[in-house]
Amino acid sequence: MVSKKGKRKFEYNGKIFYWFIRLNTDGIPKIHILSDDKKINLDYPLFDSEIPVVPSYIEQLLTDYLKK
């Protein structure tokens, strides 16, 4: 089970995911997506930190990943 503190919950195809944004060691913000069972652990660099991250963007990242 994933610690939920500071994370946003997202349901995708009946599964629960949590996503959050953290700075990497170089100070660049990255989007992290975790499945509730921790089997999926993704991270993506933000292209523009001025544009808000919305659930539809998280859904698109998961769709792209799961199509592979």
C-alpha positions in Angstrom: 0.0 0.0 0.0 1.3 3.5 -1.0 1.6 6.3 1.6 -1.1 8.8 0.5 0.4 11.8 2.2 1.1 14.5 -0.4 -0.2 12.4 -3.3 -3.3 12.7 -5.6 -5.5 9.7 -6.1 -6.4 8.7 -9.7 -8.6 5.7 -10.8 -7.7 4.2 -14.2 -9.4 1.1 -15.6 -10.7 0.2 -12.2 -7.2 0.4 -10.6 -6.0 3.0 -8.1 -2.9 5.1 -8.8 -1.3 7.9 -7.0 0.6 10.7 -8.6 2.7 13.6 -7.3 5.4 16.0 -8.4 8.9 16.1 -6.8 12.1 17.7 -7.7 14.9 15.4 -8.8 18.5 15.9 -7.6 19.1 18.5 -10.3 16.1 20.5 -9.1 14.0 19.6 -12.1 10.3 18.7 -11.3 9.2 15.2 -12.3 5.8 13.6 -12.3 5.7 10.3 -10.4 2.9 7.8 -10.8 2.5 4.7 -8.5 0.0 1.9 -8.6 -1.6 1.1 -5.2 0.2 -2.3 -5.2 3.5 -0.6 -6.2 3.9 -2.8 -9.2 3.9 0.3 -11.5 6.3 3.1 -10.6 6.7 5.7 -13.3 8.4 9.0 -13.5 8.3 11.6 -16.2 10.0 15.0 -16.6 7.8 18.0 -16.7 8.1 19.9 -20.0 6.8 23.2 -18.7 6.3 23.8 -15.0 4.0 26.8 -15.7 1.3 24.5 -17.2 -0.8 22.7 -14.5 -0.9 19.0 -14.5 -4.5 17.8 -14.8 -6.0 14.3 -14.4 -6.4 13.9 -18.2 -2.6 14.3 -18.6 -2.0 11.6 -16.0 -4.5 9.4 -17.8 -2.7 9.9 -21.1 0.7 9.0 -19.5 -0.8 5.8 -18.1 -2.5 4.9 -21.4 0.8 5.4 -23.3 2.7 3.2 -20.8 0.1 0.4 -20.7 -0.1 0.2 -24.5 3.5 -1.0 -24.6 
